[in-house]
Amino acid sequence: MWSTFFLHEEDGRPVPPGRRANALTSRHPGDMSEVQKGKIKLAFFVAIVGVVLTVLGLGTEYWVELSPPKNFYNNQTCLAAHYGLWKGCSRTLWVADIDPERESCGPAELPGESHCNYFKFYTTGENAVIFQKTTEKSLNVAAAMMALFGLFLMVMGAICITTALSKGESFFLKPASVCFVLSGLLMLLSLTVFNQSVLSFLASDHSVPLHHELSWSVSCIGCAGVMLILGGILFLLLALPFSPWRRCFPPKNESDS
């Protein structure tokens, strides 16, 4: 009889009846339901897709492709170039391999002899010269630093989410949300600064006519920024103590009452 009236703590001491309701209804602050963990994992997957796209974009040099007219040098080969944040490459292409309807040399993915060199922005501070045009190192370095800081914030956000799932603490969702949203904004801002550096590069000299286009690495970074911001917003919604959907659209039985 008494065993049903009193609750017992872990050390065997009885819990007074006045605390029985609290003991039955309260949950440990570290507890997290499996449904909540599933939602966090889904949002984390969205953020991880953004992280993977970021690493893919930062590790490649197909941010912008530069191509003069395909018959600018001679009628057999032409020279195209492409570069990213860290290095630039020039590629000698056969004119016969280029689409006859295309006026410029390229695309850079065509087979040909390629030469790549890392930029000296980060070592000796020298600007790079491509097709007699000079890069703007301050803008290139700024774009790279933003991208690297954004990558650092992604790592911090991932650590927060891993801690939240392992400890069962929803507190870590808020700093993770801030980290992922800021990292996504930094990636988009890095693209803006890089595009400005390309325009400054093209305006440095006009002796060689160039056609330029942003390539697939930029697409990866742009998609990564959107995915990171979306993941951060999802983490923020999951960290709220109430459901925004229920708050905006309450069930009919609740609204009628």
Wavefront OBJ file of the C-alpha trace (Angstrom):
o trace
v 0.000 0.000 0.000
v 2.664 2.479 1.051
v 4.756 1.590 -1.974
v 1.983 2.805 -4.222
v 1.474 5.990 -2.206
v 5.108 7.081 -2.004
v 7.507 7.463 -4.918
v 11.115 6.522 -4.312
v 14.165 8.370 -5.503
v 17.169 6.623 -6.961
v 18.788 6.225 -3.508
v 15.640 4.607 -2.102
v 14.337 7.526 -0.005
v 10.595 8.176 -0.252
v 9.271 11.223 -2.020
v 6.603 13.194 -0.091
v 3.092 13.110 -1.587
v 3.214 16.836 -2.322
v 6.051 16.284 -4.757
v 4.454 13.278 -6.385
v 2.813 15.209 -9.230
v 6.027 17.037 -10.059
v 7.987 13.800 -9.986
v 5.524 12.157 -12.352
v 5.227 15.013 -14.838
v 8.660 16.628 -14.827
v 11.351 15.538 -17.200
v 15.068 15.876 -16.902
v 16.240 18.998 -18.774
v 18.621 16.869 -20.790
v 15.904 14.569 -22.066
v 15.046 14.893 -25.757
v 12.366 12.905 -27.502
v 13.185 10.702 -30.464
v 10.864 12.810 -32.620
v 12.840 15.938 -31.716
v 16.130 14.181 -32.443
v 14.781 13.071 -35.810
v 13.904 16.651 -36.733
v 17.351 17.842 -35.667
v 19.030 15.143 -37.752
v 16.957 16.152 -40.778
v 17.949 19.808 -40.383
v 21.548 18.708 -39.824
v 21.446 16.822 -43.125
v 20.427 20.030 -44.897
v 23.350 21.869 -43.285
v 25.788 19.044 -44.095
v 24.813 19.277 -47.775
v 25.795 22.938 -47.603
v 29.114 22.046 -45.948
v 29.920 19.462 -48.632
v 29.126 21.924 -51.426
v 31.305 24.520 -49.721
v 34.290 22.193 -49.510
v 33.771 21.188 -53.141
v 33.626 24.796 -54.290
v 36.577 25.996 -52.221
v 38.775 23.110 -53.314
v 38.377 23.727 -57.044
v 39.573 26.507 -59.330
v 36.572 26.732 -61.662
v 35.189 29.955 -60.212
v 35.566 31.970 -63.400
v 36.559 31.020 -66.953
v 38.373 33.436 -69.231
v 38.546 32.919 -72.978
v 39.735 35.159 -75.827
v 38.382 34.689 -79.371
v 39.308 31.212 -80.574
v 41.121 32.597 -83.640
v 42.997 35.279 -81.712
v 46.349 33.429 -81.792
v 46.225 31.130 -84.807
v 43.828 28.750 -86.525
v 44.913 25.546 -84.738
v 45.070 26.186 -80.990
v 43.753 28.757 -78.568
v 44.350 29.570 -74.926
v 41.712 29.558 -72.174
v 42.119 30.149 -68.451
v 40.199 29.578 -65.256
v 40.929 30.356 -61.627
v 39.482 30.273 -58.146
v 40.520 31.536 -54.728
v 43.845 29.746 -54.499
v 45.271 29.110 -57.966
v 44.816 29.755 -61.665
v 45.188 27.472 -64.660
v 45.750 28.048 -68.365
v 44.793 25.434 -70.921
v 45.764 25.122 -74.576
v 42.828 23.828 -76.606
v 42.486 22.662 -80.190
v 40.189 24.886 -82.188
v 38.834 21.808 -83.962
v 37.446 20.546 -80.621
v 35.488 23.741 -79.986
v 31.881 24.113 -81.011
v 31.862 25.861 -84.422
v 29.091 28.165 -83.246
v 31.168 29.304 -80.275
v 33.248 32.406 -80.954
v 35.478 32.263 -77.875
v 38.001 29.629 -76.851
v 36.577 27.040 -74.482
v 35.027 25.698 -72.440
v 37.951 24.967 -70.127
v 36.760 21.399 -69.542
v 37.853 20.400 -73.057
v 40.963 18.184 -73.288
v 44.224 20.062 -73.665
v 47.558 20.866 -72.114
v 47.078 22.574 -68.756
v 49.407 24.572 -66.504
v 48.369 25.594 -62.985
v 50.059 27.859 -60.453
v 49.089 28.911 -56.956
v 48.550 32.608 -56.435
v 51.212 34.507 -54.511
v 48.680 36.733 -52.751
v 49.149 34.832 -49.517
v 52.953 34.457 -49.601
v 54.860 37.269 -51.301
v 51.837 39.492 -51.888
v 52.312 39.601 -55.654
v 49.409 40.065 -58.038
v 48.831 37.532 -60.786
v 48.905 38.470 -64.474
v 46.581 36.567 -66.826
v 46.129 37.625 -70.443
v 48.052 40.836 -69.622
v 45.425 41.693 -67.020
v 46.310 42.083 -63.344
v 44.301 40.709 -60.462
v 43.216 42.816 -57.488
v 44.830 40.939 -54.592
v 42.987 42.811 -51.836
v 39.606 41.688 -53.150
v 40.792 38.142 -53.784
v 42.253 37.836 -50.285
v 39.087 39.284 -48.753
v 36.917 36.757 -50.593
v 39.175 33.909 -49.470
v 39.220 35.035 -45.819
v 35.429 35.287 -45.742
v 35.141 31.790 -47.173
v 37.609 30.359 -44.641
v 35.881 32.059 -41.703
v 32.562 30.741 -42.978
v 34.065 27.248 -43.079
v 35.239 27.681 -39.472
v 31.705 28.635 -38.408
v 30.366 25.518 -40.135
v 32.698 23.369 -38.049
v 31.578 25.129 -34.862
v 27.928 24.658 -35.825
v 28.488 20.968 -36.515
v 30.129 20.572 -33.092
v 27.122 22.228 -31.443
v 24.659 19.911 -33.188
v 26.720 16.827 -32.371
v 26.779 17.911 -28.710
v 23.033 18.552 -28.726
v 22.306 15.070 -30.061
v 24.753 13.288 -27.746
v 23.853 15.209 -24.581
v 20.165 15.589 -25.393
v 20.373 19.349 -24.780
v 18.375 21.632 -27.072
v 20.332 24.632 -25.744
v 23.065 24.028 -28.338
v 20.603 24.499 -31.215
v 20.664 28.286 -30.887
v 24.441 28.775 -31.237
v 24.416 26.217 -34.058
v 21.722 28.234 -35.797
v 23.783 31.414 -35.533
v 26.907 29.647 -36.829
v 25.199 28.157 -39.883
v 23.291 31.312 -40.821
v 26.413 33.470 -40.526
v 28.471 30.954 -42.506
v 25.877 30.952 -45.293
v 25.867 34.750 -45.406
v 29.658 34.797 -45.494
v 29.718 32.402 -48.437
v 27.298 34.579 -50.393
v 29.266 37.687 -49.458
v 32.466 35.950 -50.583
v 30.864 35.361 -53.986
v 29.944 39.037 -54.239
v 33.469 40.176 -53.417
v 34.971 37.634 -55.824
v 32.713 38.831 -58.635
v 33.841 42.383 -57.940
v 37.467 41.227 -58.126
v 36.789 39.675 -61.541
v 35.295 42.920 -62.829
v 38.310 44.836 -61.508
v 40.606 42.288 -63.166
v 38.899 42.679 -66.542
v 39.106 46.470 -66.359
v 42.869 46.474 -65.683
v 43.787 46.025 -69.368
v 41.961 45.982 -72.694
v 44.651 44.758 -75.091
v 43.262 41.207 -75.178
v 39.482 40.884 -75.608
v 38.139 38.363 -73.123
v 34.878 36.576 -72.624
v 34.300 35.619 -68.995
v 31.711 33.533 -67.215
v 31.305 32.304 -63.656
v 31.694 28.536 -63.586
v 30.310 25.576 -61.628
v 32.404 26.163 -58.497
v 30.514 29.411 -57.981
v 27.241 27.513 -58.356
v 28.366 25.131 -55.605
v 29.188 28.011 -53.270
v 25.910 29.785 -54.008
v 23.846 26.658 -53.353
v 25.914 26.008 -50.224
v 25.120 29.456 -48.849
v 21.389 28.924 -49.359
v 21.475 25.449 -47.776
v 23.441 26.702 -44.764
v 21.038 29.566 -44.140
v 18.076 27.202 -44.501
v 19.650 24.743 -42.067
v 20.309 27.532 -39.564
v 16.685 28.714 -39.749
v 15.473 25.152 -39.180
v 17.665 24.845 -36.076
v 16.290 28.147 -34.779
v 12.707 26.948 -35.244
v 13.509 23.701 -33.449
v 15.047 25.640 -30.553
v 11.860 27.641 -29.913
v 9.839 26.548 -26.860
v 6.672 26.503 -28.965
v 5.688 25.372 -32.433
v 5.442 28.334 -34.842
v 3.084 26.329 -37.042
v 0.679 25.684 -34.139
v 0.985 29.287 -33.009
v 0.083 30.650 -36.447
v -2.421 27.921 -37.358
v -3.910 26.501 -34.150
v -6.040 23.339 -34.391
v -9.768 23.886 -34.788
v -10.626 22.498 -31.364
v -8.229 24.955 -29.720
v -9.359 27.956 -31.784
v -13.018 27.246 -31.076
v -12.419 27.093 -27.355
l 1 2 3 4 5 6 7 8 9 10 11 12 13 14 15 16 17 18 19 20 21 22 23 24 25 26 27 28 29 30 31 32 33 34 35 36 37 38 39 40 41 42 43 44 45 46 47 48 49 50 51 52 53 54 55 56 57 58 59 60 61 62 63 64 65 66 67 68 69 70 71 72 73 74 75 76 77 78 79 80 81 82 83 84 85 86 87 88 89 90 91 92 93 94 95 96 97 98 99 100 101 102 103 104 105 106 107 108 109 110 111 112 113 114 115 116 117 118 119 120 121 122 123 124 125 126 127 128 129 130 131 132 133 134 135 136 137 138 139 140 141 142 143 144 145 146 147 148 149 150 151 152 153 154 155 156 157 158 159 160 161 162 163 164 165 166 167 168 169 170 171 172 173 174 175 176 177 178 179 180 181 182 183 184 185 186 187 188 189 190 191 192 193 194 195 196 197 198 199 200 201 202 203 204 205 206 207 208 209 210 211 212 213 214 215 216 217 218 219 220 221 222 223 224 225 226 227 228 229 230 231 232 233 234 235 236 237 238 239 240 241 242 243 244 245 246 247 248 249 250 251 252 253 254 255 256 257
